[in-house]
Amino acid sequence: MPRGRARRTALLTATCALAVSGAMVLSGCGGDDPDAGTNGVGKLPADRIQAKTRAAAEAASAVRLAGTVVSSGRTYRLDMRLKDAGGTGSVTSQGATFKLLRIGEELYLKADAGFWSHADGSDGAAGKLDGKYVKVPQGDPSYKKFSGFTDKDVLLDGLLTLHGTLATDGHHTDGTGTRTIRITGDKGAGGTLDVSLQGTPYPLRLVRAGDAGTLRFSDWGKNFTVEEPAKSETVDYGRQLPTS
């Protein structure tokens, strides 16, 4: 063997030995392991990954979700923080933004005069409700419609579902640099879900089937406070709330 080639071979052998002793994997010594240093879910079949990420989401005490949801032909832009005891955040639909606050079973909606004027058609009512928290009666149709946006279990159960045959779709990195494994339903037609490979396998990004919106999940397990608004900031609507 030529002397130069022998020296290169010896150098490569020594480098690989050093890499192994340092618990490293180098591409020149057999290839990178995309799951090295992760929580290991990337090695599992797609159905096991989905089961683990749903279990992690259900067990988490709190979460923040932001993005869009398309329902019944209407697009809602959400930025909500949710936990078992309630939730708070904002929803934008058809150019109007309103805030939601739920404490236990009590649900409040807060919006500006433009929202109420459009929904109610009454300038007088709009002026009364402008910038106030309006308590939504539990028997009102609006309660069921809006409370779903503030209910962690209901919202996640409805969202974290991929349709069709499940499969993995490679390793990725989200916007914060967190390594993820992506699972798909029907090669993406049934939705895609990016699951964290670092720490707990929480869902981080969901693309819903049928162009029904994209959501990002963050602040898993980070507690926050929900407080009943002051009486001076609360108005009793006194009759059925508008639903449009």
Order of alpha helices (4+ residues) and beta strands (2+ residues): alpha-alpha-beta-beta-beta-beta-beta-alpha-alpha-beta-alpha-alpha-beta-beta-beta-beta-beta-beta
